[in-house]
């Protein structure tokens, strides 16, 4: 008998992927902690999670305890949407689910807005989390002299020349060497890159870059995990996890928009994934600011 779960919230991108499928949505790819990853026939990776912020760009938050569900599902088990075929192991009921739009619409902002966002976030990381994850890399790029661990040294070597470049195509090509750097389901280099992509998307620099993004993604995907490759694929299309999307919107909003609680929430995700993503957001904003100033 299928395990039936009710989808309460999902990202707009996840809704579009699920609704394009027939009764068979996909199969259980892996269960990690309190989430279930489901791979569709087209290779997209959905994330079934519990209540709270949507932690991936293709997330579905369900009412049932996901950790308990995961113990009853084996890799390869069929996941469907109601009405589900008889062989279904997990059946998703999503009628009435609330969709959250994780697409970051490009903004028309002056260089000053990006420069100020970078300064605020960098100052906060320096004061609160100077030794966490890749934060020392950010401080080194800002002119400090923190001790850098071997992974941080490799990341620094990739990032240091970016300030001399002004085109997103050059940035993306240079950042190829970030992909897969680090351990875990989302390596540190990938987390940082997703943060940068979020700011580039907000600045409108990824618009019209599909011809560039597709071959780049094909090149880098084998270097990293399936989940991280999905994050990168979504980011290049402008879609991001809820904590990141909300933070970027708040950072670039008028000064009275509270961004600090959102930064704290993102910083608490994973061992250092959230911090590494924040580092990417700050660096991405810095690069956008430099580019816009040069074009003015």
N, C-alpha and C positions, 0 to 999 in steps of 0.2 A: 504494500500500500504506500502511495506517495506521501511524503511529508509536505503538508500544505503550509505556505507562509504568505503573509499579507504584506505587500510592499506599501510602506507609509509615505516615503519620500524617495525620489531618485533624481539624478541629474537629467537635464534635458537630453544630453548626449546619450546617456544610458537608455533612456526611454526610446530614443530613435533607433538604437541598435536592437533592443528587444523587440520592438514593434515591427521591425523589418523581417524578423524571423517568423517561421511558422510555429506550430505547437511545440516543436523541439527547439528550445533556445540554444542549448549547447550541452557541454559535459563538464563535470567537476574537474578542474585543472589541478587545484591544490587547496588545502585548508591550512591557513596560517594564523595562529593566535585565535582571534575572535572574528575572522573573516573567512569567507568561502570564495575562491576565485573560479569563475566559470568561463570556459573558452567556447566561443561560438564557432560554427563551421567555417566562417571567414577568418578566424584567428584573432578576433577581438577578445579582450580580457575584461569581463565584468566582475565587479566586486560586490558580494552580498555581505552586508554588515548590520550591526545593531543600530539603535537610535544614536543620534548625535550628528555632528558635522559630517558631510560626505567626504570620505578620506581619499577617494580616487576620482578621476574625471568621469569614470563609468561606474559609479556606485549606486547601489540600491539599499536603502535602509529598511529593514523589516521589523515587525513587531515582536517576533519570537526570539528567544535567546540563541544567538548564532553558535556559540561555543558548544551548546548541547546538540544542535543540529549537525555540526561538523563531525561529531563522534559517530554519527550514524550514516555518514556518506563516504564512499570510497572514490578514489580517483577514477575518472571515467564514467561515473554515474550520470544518468541522463537528467537534465534540468529542462523543464517545460514551462509553458504559460497556459493558464486555464483557457479552454478545456484541455487537459493534458492527456497524452496517449497512455495506455495502460502500463507500459514499461518505465514510466517516469519515476525517478527517485525523489526529486524535489520539484514541487509545483508552485509557481509564482502567481499569486493573485494580485494584480496591480490596478484593478478598477478603482478610481478615486484617488490614486496616488498623487501626491503634490510634487510637481516638478520644480527643481531649482536650476536656474540658468547659469551654468558655469562658463559661458562664453564671455570673454573679456572684449567688449567692443572697443575699437581704437578710439583714442581721445585726441583732441586737437589742443595740446597744451604747449606753453613755451618751455624753453630749456630750463628756466628757473624752477619750474615745478618738479622736474626730475632731479635736478641738482639738490633741491631742498629735501625731497623724499630720501635721497641717498644719504644725505648728511644726518637726518633724523634717525634713520635706521642704523647707520653705522655707529653713531654715538651711543645708541641704546645697547647694541651688541657689545661695544667696547666696555661699557659700564657694567653690564649684567652678565654677559656670557663670553668673556674674552678668550677663554681657553677651550670652549666647547666646539667639537667638530672642526669645521673649516674656518671658524671665526678668526684664528690667527692669520690666515691667508689674507682676509679682508683688511686686517690691521696692518699687515706688511705692505699691502698695495697702497694703503693710505699714508705710508711713510713711517710707520712704526718699525720696531725691530724685535718682534716676538720670536721665540724659538719655534721652529717649524719641524714637525715630525716628518718622516720620509714621505708619507702620502701627501701631506700639505706642501712639501717642497715640489712634488711633481705637479700638483695643481697650480701652484704659484708660477712655475715655469711656463705653463700653458697660458695663464691669464695675463702675465706681466706685459706682453707685447700688444694686447688688445687696445690699450689706450691710444696707440699710434694709428689705429685703423678707424675708418668712419662708415664702412658699409657692412650691413648685416650679413651679406654673403661671405665676406672675409671673416667676420666673427664666427659664423657657424662652421666654416671650414677649419678654423683654428681650434674650435672647441671639440672637434672630432676626437682629439686625444683625451678629453675629459670622460668620454663615455666608457662605462665599465670600471672606472677607478674607484676602488673601495670594495667593501664587503656588504652582504645582506641582500634583501629583495630589491632594494633601490640603492645602488652604490652612491657614495658621497658625491662623486663627480657628476653623476646624473641628476641628483637632487639639486645641486648648485645650478646646473644648466637649465633645469625646468624653471627655477626662479628667475634666471636671466630671460628666458623665453617669455615668461609672463609679462615682464616689463617691456620687452620689445613688442609684444603683441599689443599692449596698452598704448604704445606710441605709434602703432600703425605700421611698424616696420616689417611685419610678416605678411601683410596683405599683398596678394599677387605673387607670392613666392612659392607656389605649389610646384612649379617646374624645378626649383632648387631644392625644396624640402624632400620631395619623394625619393630621388636618388640618394640624397644624404642619409635619410632614414634607412633605406635599404642597405647602405654600407655599414652603418653603426649598429643596427639591431642585433646582429650575431655576436656583438661584443659584450652584451649586457643581458640582464634577465628579461623574461617575458613581461613581467609587470612593469619594469622600468622602460622597456621599449614601448609599452602602451602609454605610459605617461608622456614620453617624448612625442609619440604620434599624435596624441590629443593636444599637446601643447602647440605643435606646429599648425594645428587646425584652430587654435584659439581657445581650447577648452581646458579647464583646470579644476583641481580639487577645491572643495568649498573653503577650507581655511586659507588657502593661497589666494583664491579669487577675491575673497572678501578683504584680505589685507591690502592687496594692490589697489583695489578700488578706494579703500579708505585713505591710503597713503597719498593718493593723487587727488583726493577730494579737498574741498575747502578746509582751512586749518582747524575748524571746530569739529571736524569729523573724528571721532575717537578711533585711533588705530592701534594704540598700545595693547589693549586686551586681545586684539586679534593677533598681534605679534607674539604675545605670551602663549596663546593657544597653539599657534604654529610651532613655536620653539619646543613645546612639550611633546611633539609627535615623534615617536621612535627614539632610538638611542641618540642619534644626532641628525636624523633626516630633516626635521623641521628647521634646525639651526642652519644646516647647510643650504636649505632652500632660501632662508632669509638672507644668507650671505649672497646668494645668486640674485635676489631681488635688489639688494643694495648695489651690487656691481652692475647689474643691468641698467639701473637708473642712472648710474654714473656715466656709463657709455652712451646712453641716449642723450644725456645732458651735453656731453662733449660733442656729439655729432650735431645736435641742433645748434649749439653755439658756433660751430665751424661753418654751418650752412647759412647763418644769419648775416 
